[in-house]
Amino acid sequence: MNDKSIKLQRTQSVLKELLPEALATLSDEMLSNLCVIDVVCSRGKYDAEVYLDEMAFDSDEKAYILKHLKKINRHLQNYCMQAEGWFRCPNFHFKFDESLKKQNEMDKLFEKIEKELHG
């Protein structure tokens, strides 16, 4: 593993810890209780995809959350820069992680196929 990928992984790991802390400081309960599943930084660390747990949010709540996270992006960056002493912080792009939902749907399909084959 080269130095660049190690530094990138370290940055991602640090952000994965710092972002929930930064979100917890917010007064909006819907935002402060969000669960960060993963952070994937671009190679130059200018941008970071932040994957959030969908929990039981409906589409209106998800839209509200993404809209407000976009507004407070700078606040979250400042929190991370102060906590780590960084000169700059990646620009965050928030997304809801749908991989668990997709996995559950696939599991149900496999169960259905299994029942049809052996039923």
PyMOL CGO cylinders between C-alpha atoms (Angstrom):
from pymol import cmd
from pymol.cgo import CYLINDER

trace = [
    CYLINDER, 0.00, 0.00, 0.00, 1.42, 3.38, -0.91, 0.3, 1, 1, 1, 1, 1, 1,
    CYLINDER, 1.42, 3.38, -0.91, 1.60, 6.50, 1.26, 0.3, 1, 1, 1, 1, 1, 1,
    CYLINDER, 1.60, 6.50, 1.26, -1.17, 8.32, -0.61, 0.3, 1, 1, 1, 1, 1, 1,
    CYLINDER, -1.17, 8.32, -0.61, -3.72, 5.58, -0.10, 0.3, 1, 1, 1, 1, 1, 1,
    CYLINDER, -3.72, 5.58, -0.10, -2.80, 5.28, 3.59, 0.3, 1, 1, 1, 1, 1, 1,
    CYLINDER, -2.80, 5.28, 3.59, -3.25, 9.04, 4.06, 0.3, 1, 1, 1, 1, 1, 1,
    CYLINDER, -3.25, 9.04, 4.06, -6.55, 8.91, 2.18, 0.3, 1, 1, 1, 1, 1, 1,
    CYLINDER, -6.55, 8.91, 2.18, -7.79, 6.04, 4.34, 0.3, 1, 1, 1, 1, 1, 1,
    CYLINDER, -7.79, 6.04, 4.34, -6.72, 7.86, 7.49, 0.3, 1, 1, 1, 1, 1, 1,
    CYLINDER, -6.72, 7.86, 7.49, -8.59, 11.01, 6.41, 0.3, 1, 1, 1, 1, 1, 1,
    CYLINDER, -8.59, 11.01, 6.41, -11.69, 8.95, 5.66, 0.3, 1, 1, 1, 1, 1, 1,
    CYLINDER, -11.69, 8.95, 5.66, -11.46, 7.23, 9.03, 0.3, 1, 1, 1, 1, 1, 1,
    CYLINDER, -11.46, 7.23, 9.03, -11.03, 10.52, 10.90, 0.3, 1, 1, 1, 1, 1, 1,
    CYLINDER, -11.03, 10.52, 10.90, -13.99, 12.07, 9.07, 0.3, 1, 1, 1, 1, 1, 1,
    CYLINDER, -13.99, 12.07, 9.07, -16.11, 9.01, 9.85, 0.3, 1, 1, 1, 1, 1, 1,
    CYLINDER, -16.11, 9.01, 9.85, -15.51, 9.74, 13.54, 0.3, 1, 1, 1, 1, 1, 1,
    CYLINDER, -15.51, 9.74, 13.54, -15.70, 13.56, 13.42, 0.3, 1, 1, 1, 1, 1, 1,
    CYLINDER, -15.70, 13.56, 13.42, -18.87, 13.99, 11.34, 0.3, 1, 1, 1, 1, 1, 1,
    CYLINDER, -18.87, 13.99, 11.34, -21.18, 12.28, 13.87, 0.3, 1, 1, 1, 1, 1, 1,
    CYLINDER, -21.18, 12.28, 13.87, -19.62, 14.47, 16.59, 0.3, 1, 1, 1, 1, 1, 1,
    CYLINDER, -19.62, 14.47, 16.59, -20.21, 17.59, 14.49, 0.3, 1, 1, 1, 1, 1, 1,
    CYLINDER, -20.21, 17.59, 14.49, -23.79, 16.54, 13.74, 0.3, 1, 1, 1, 1, 1, 1,
    CYLINDER, -23.79, 16.54, 13.74, -24.43, 15.89, 17.44, 0.3, 1, 1, 1, 1, 1, 1,
    CYLINDER, -24.43, 15.89, 17.44, -23.69, 19.58, 18.18, 0.3, 1, 1, 1, 1, 1, 1,
    CYLINDER, -23.69, 19.58, 18.18, -26.68, 20.68, 16.06, 0.3, 1, 1, 1, 1, 1, 1,
    CYLINDER, -26.68, 20.68, 16.06, -29.98, 21.72, 17.61, 0.3, 1, 1, 1, 1, 1, 1,
    CYLINDER, -29.98, 21.72, 17.61, -32.06, 20.05, 14.87, 0.3, 1, 1, 1, 1, 1, 1,
    CYLINDER, -32.06, 20.05, 14.87, -32.82, 16.61, 16.29, 0.3, 1, 1, 1, 1, 1, 1,
    CYLINDER, -32.82, 16.61, 16.29, -33.34, 15.03, 12.88, 0.3, 1, 1, 1, 1, 1, 1,
    CYLINDER, -33.34, 15.03, 12.88, -29.82, 16.05, 11.86, 0.3, 1, 1, 1, 1, 1, 1,
    CYLINDER, -29.82, 16.05, 11.86, -28.08, 15.51, 15.19, 0.3, 1, 1, 1, 1, 1, 1,
    CYLINDER, -28.08, 15.51, 15.19, -29.12, 11.86, 15.36, 0.3, 1, 1, 1, 1, 1, 1,
    CYLINDER, -29.12, 11.86, 15.36, -27.95, 10.87, 11.88, 0.3, 1, 1, 1, 1, 1, 1,
    CYLINDER, -27.95, 10.87, 11.88, -25.72, 7.84, 11.60, 0.3, 1, 1, 1, 1, 1, 1,
    CYLINDER, -25.72, 7.84, 11.60, -22.70, 8.12, 9.29, 0.3, 1, 1, 1, 1, 1, 1,
    CYLINDER, -22.70, 8.12, 9.29, -22.06, 4.73, 7.68, 0.3, 1, 1, 1, 1, 1, 1,
    CYLINDER, -22.06, 4.73, 7.68, -19.06, 5.56, 5.53, 0.3, 1, 1, 1, 1, 1, 1,
    CYLINDER, -19.06, 5.56, 5.53, -16.96, 8.40, 4.12, 0.3, 1, 1, 1, 1, 1, 1,
    CYLINDER, -16.96, 8.40, 4.12, -15.21, 8.09, 0.76, 0.3, 1, 1, 1, 1, 1, 1,
    CYLINDER, -15.21, 8.09, 0.76, -12.81, 10.90, -0.18, 0.3, 1, 1, 1, 1, 1, 1,
    CYLINDER, -12.81, 10.90, -0.18, -11.77, 11.74, -3.70, 0.3, 1, 1, 1, 1, 1, 1,
    CYLINDER, -11.77, 11.74, -3.70, -8.12, 11.24, -4.55, 0.3, 1, 1, 1, 1, 1, 1,
    CYLINDER, -8.12, 11.24, -4.55, -7.20, 14.88, -4.01, 0.3, 1, 1, 1, 1, 1, 1,
    CYLINDER, -7.20, 14.88, -4.01, -9.34, 15.04, -0.85, 0.3, 1, 1, 1, 1, 1, 1,
    CYLINDER, -9.34, 15.04, -0.85, -11.30, 17.99, -2.24, 0.3, 1, 1, 1, 1, 1, 1,
    CYLINDER, -11.30, 17.99, -2.24, -14.60, 16.12, -2.05, 0.3, 1, 1, 1, 1, 1, 1,
    CYLINDER, -14.60, 16.12, -2.05, -16.00, 13.45, 0.22, 0.3, 1, 1, 1, 1, 1, 1,
    CYLINDER, -16.00, 13.45, 0.22, -19.07, 11.29, -0.28, 0.3, 1, 1, 1, 1, 1, 1,
    CYLINDER, -19.07, 11.29, -0.28, -20.74, 10.85, 3.11, 0.3, 1, 1, 1, 1, 1, 1,
    CYLINDER, -20.74, 10.85, 3.11, -23.08, 7.87, 3.32, 0.3, 1, 1, 1, 1, 1, 1,
    CYLINDER, -23.08, 7.87, 3.32, -25.87, 8.08, 5.89, 0.3, 1, 1, 1, 1, 1, 1,
    CYLINDER, -25.87, 8.08, 5.89, -28.08, 5.38, 7.35, 0.3, 1, 1, 1, 1, 1, 1,
    CYLINDER, -28.08, 5.38, 7.35, -31.58, 5.56, 5.89, 0.3, 1, 1, 1, 1, 1, 1,
    CYLINDER, -31.58, 5.56, 5.89, -33.19, 4.42, 9.13, 0.3, 1, 1, 1, 1, 1, 1,
    CYLINDER, -33.19, 4.42, 9.13, -36.94, 4.82, 8.73, 0.3, 1, 1, 1, 1, 1, 1,
    CYLINDER, -36.94, 4.82, 8.73, -36.97, 8.13, 6.91, 0.3, 1, 1, 1, 1, 1, 1,
    CYLINDER, -36.97, 8.13, 6.91, -39.57, 8.72, 4.23, 0.3, 1, 1, 1, 1, 1, 1,
    CYLINDER, -39.57, 8.72, 4.23, -38.72, 10.60, 1.03, 0.3, 1, 1, 1, 1, 1, 1,
    CYLINDER, -38.72, 10.60, 1.03, -39.83, 13.99, 2.44, 0.3, 1, 1, 1, 1, 1, 1,
    CYLINDER, -39.83, 13.99, 2.44, -37.64, 13.57, 5.51, 0.3, 1, 1, 1, 1, 1, 1,
    CYLINDER, -37.64, 13.57, 5.51, -34.69, 12.53, 3.35, 0.3, 1, 1, 1, 1, 1, 1,
    CYLINDER, -34.69, 12.53, 3.35, -35.13, 15.60, 1.15, 0.3, 1, 1, 1, 1, 1, 1,
    CYLINDER, -35.13, 15.60, 1.15, -35.30, 17.83, 4.26, 0.3, 1, 1, 1, 1, 1, 1,
    CYLINDER, -35.30, 17.83, 4.26, -32.15, 16.25, 5.70, 0.3, 1, 1, 1, 1, 1, 1,
    CYLINDER, -32.15, 16.25, 5.70, -30.12, 16.52, 2.48, 0.3, 1, 1, 1, 1, 1, 1,
    CYLINDER, -30.12, 16.52, 2.48, -31.23, 20.13, 1.94, 0.3, 1, 1, 1, 1, 1, 1,
    CYLINDER, -31.23, 20.13, 1.94, -30.24, 21.19, 5.46, 0.3, 1, 1, 1, 1, 1, 1,
    CYLINDER, -30.24, 21.19, 5.46, -26.96, 19.28, 5.41, 0.3, 1, 1, 1, 1, 1, 1,
    CYLINDER, -26.96, 19.28, 5.41, -26.04, 21.18, 2.26, 0.3, 1, 1, 1, 1, 1, 1,
    CYLINDER, -26.04, 21.18, 2.26, -26.72, 24.45, 4.12, 0.3, 1, 1, 1, 1, 1, 1,
    CYLINDER, -26.72, 24.45, 4.12, -24.53, 23.52, 7.10, 0.3, 1, 1, 1, 1, 1, 1,
    CYLINDER, -24.53, 23.52, 7.10, -21.70, 22.00, 5.03, 0.3, 1, 1, 1, 1, 1, 1,
    CYLINDER, -21.70, 22.00, 5.03, -19.35, 24.86, 5.97, 0.3, 1, 1, 1, 1, 1, 1,
    CYLINDER, -19.35, 24.86, 5.97, -20.12, 24.47, 9.69, 0.3, 1, 1, 1, 1, 1, 1,
    CYLINDER, -20.12, 24.47, 9.69, -19.26, 20.76, 9.49, 0.3, 1, 1, 1, 1, 1, 1,
    CYLINDER, -19.26, 20.76, 9.49, -16.04, 21.51, 7.60, 0.3, 1, 1, 1, 1, 1, 1,
    CYLINDER, -16.04, 21.51, 7.60, -15.01, 24.10, 10.22, 0.3, 1, 1, 1, 1, 1, 1,
    CYLINDER, -15.01, 24.10, 10.22, -15.71, 21.62, 13.02, 0.3, 1, 1, 1, 1, 1, 1,
    CYLINDER, -15.71, 21.62, 13.02, -13.47, 19.00, 11.37, 0.3, 1, 1, 1, 1, 1, 1,
    CYLINDER, -13.47, 19.00, 11.37, -10.70, 21.50, 10.61, 0.3, 1, 1, 1, 1, 1, 1,
    CYLINDER, -10.70, 21.50, 10.61, -10.63, 22.78, 14.20, 0.3, 1, 1, 1, 1, 1, 1,
    CYLINDER, -10.63, 22.78, 14.20, -10.73, 19.29, 15.70, 0.3, 1, 1, 1, 1, 1, 1,
    CYLINDER, -10.73, 19.29, 15.70, -7.83, 18.02, 13.58, 0.3, 1, 1, 1, 1, 1, 1,
    CYLINDER, -7.83, 18.02, 13.58, -5.90, 21.26, 13.02, 0.3, 1, 1, 1, 1, 1, 1,
    CYLINDER, -5.90, 21.26, 13.02, -6.31, 20.91, 9.26, 0.3, 1, 1, 1, 1, 1, 1,
    CYLINDER, -6.31, 20.91, 9.26, -5.79, 23.76, 6.83, 0.3, 1, 1, 1, 1, 1, 1,
    CYLINDER, -5.79, 23.76, 6.83, -8.65, 22.59, 4.63, 0.3, 1, 1, 1, 1, 1, 1,
    CYLINDER, -8.65, 22.59, 4.63, -11.39, 20.01, 4.67, 0.3, 1, 1, 1, 1, 1, 1,
    CYLINDER, -11.39, 20.01, 4.67, -13.15, 18.17, 1.84, 0.3, 1, 1, 1, 1, 1, 1,
    CYLINDER, -13.15, 18.17, 1.84, -16.47, 19.45, 0.54, 0.3, 1, 1, 1, 1, 1, 1,
    CYLINDER, -16.47, 19.45, 0.54, -19.11, 17.01, 1.80, 0.3, 1, 1, 1, 1, 1, 1,
    CYLINDER, -19.11, 17.01, 1.80, -21.69, 15.40, -0.47, 0.3, 1, 1, 1, 1, 1, 1,
    CYLINDER, -21.69, 15.40, -0.47, -24.31, 13.57, 1.56, 0.3, 1, 1, 1, 1, 1, 1,
    CYLINDER, -24.31, 13.57, 1.56, -26.16, 10.49, 0.32, 0.3, 1, 1, 1, 1, 1, 1,
    CYLINDER, -26.16, 10.49, 0.32, -28.34, 7.87, 1.92, 0.3, 1, 1, 1, 1, 1, 1,
    CYLINDER, -28.34, 7.87, 1.92, -26.80, 4.41, 1.81, 0.3, 1, 1, 1, 1, 1, 1,
    CYLINDER, -26.80, 4.41, 1.81, -29.26, 2.08, 0.12, 0.3, 1, 1, 1, 1, 1, 1,
    CYLINDER, -29.26, 2.08, 0.12, -26.99, -0.97, 0.01, 0.3, 1, 1, 1, 1, 1, 1,
    CYLINDER, -26.99, -0.97, 0.01, -28.68, -2.60, 3.03, 0.3, 1, 1, 1, 1, 1, 1,
    CYLINDER, -28.68, -2.60, 3.03, -32.11, -2.15, 1.47, 0.3, 1, 1, 1, 1, 1, 1,
    CYLINDER, -32.11, -2.15, 1.47, -30.86, -3.63, -1.81, 0.3, 1, 1, 1, 1, 1, 1,
    CYLINDER, -30.86, -3.63, -1.81, -29.27, -6.53, 0.06, 0.3, 1, 1, 1, 1, 1, 1,
    CYLINDER, -29.27, -6.53, 0.06, -32.56, -7.26, 1.87, 0.3, 1, 1, 1, 1, 1, 1,
    CYLINDER, -32.56, -7.26, 1.87, -34.46, -7.17, -1.43, 0.3, 1, 1, 1, 1, 1, 1,
    CYLINDER, -34.46, -7.17, -1.43, -31.97, -9.60, -2.96, 0.3, 1, 1, 1, 1, 1, 1,
    CYLINDER, -31.97, -9.60, -2.96, -32.28, -11.92, 0.05, 0.3, 1, 1, 1, 1, 1, 1,
    CYLINDER, -32.28, -11.92, 0.05, -36.07, -11.95, -0.35, 0.3, 1, 1, 1, 1, 1, 1,
    CYLINDER, -36.07, -11.95, -0.35, -35.71, -12.77, -4.05, 0.3, 1, 1, 1, 1, 1, 1,
    CYLINDER, -35.71, -12.77, -4.05, -33.35, -15.66, -3.28, 0.3, 1, 1, 1, 1, 1, 1,
    CYLINDER, -33.35, -15.66, -3.28, -35.77, -16.97, -0.64, 0.3, 1, 1, 1, 1, 1, 1,
    CYLINDER, -35.77, -16.97, -0.64, -38.61, -16.82, -3.15, 0.3, 1, 1, 1, 1, 1, 1,
    CYLINDER, -38.61, -16.82, -3.15, -36.53, -18.68, -5.76, 0.3, 1, 1, 1, 1, 1, 1,
    CYLINDER, -36.53, -18.68, -5.76, -35.56, -21.27, -3.15, 0.3, 1, 1, 1, 1, 1, 1,
    CYLINDER, -35.56, -21.27, -3.15, -39.21, -21.88, -2.22, 0.3, 1, 1, 1, 1, 1, 1,
    CYLINDER, -39.21, -21.88, -2.22, -40.21, -22.21, -5.88, 0.3, 1, 1, 1, 1, 1, 1,
    CYLINDER, -40.21, -22.21, -5.88, -37.43, -24.69, -6.59, 0.3, 1, 1, 1, 1, 1, 1,
    CYLINDER, -37.43, -24.69, -6.59, -38.06, -26.86, -3.53, 0.3, 1, 1, 1, 1, 1, 1,
    CYLINDER, -38.06, -26.86, -3.53, -41.77, -26.11, -3.02, 0.3, 1, 1, 1, 1, 1, 1,
]
cmd.load_cgo(trace, "trace")
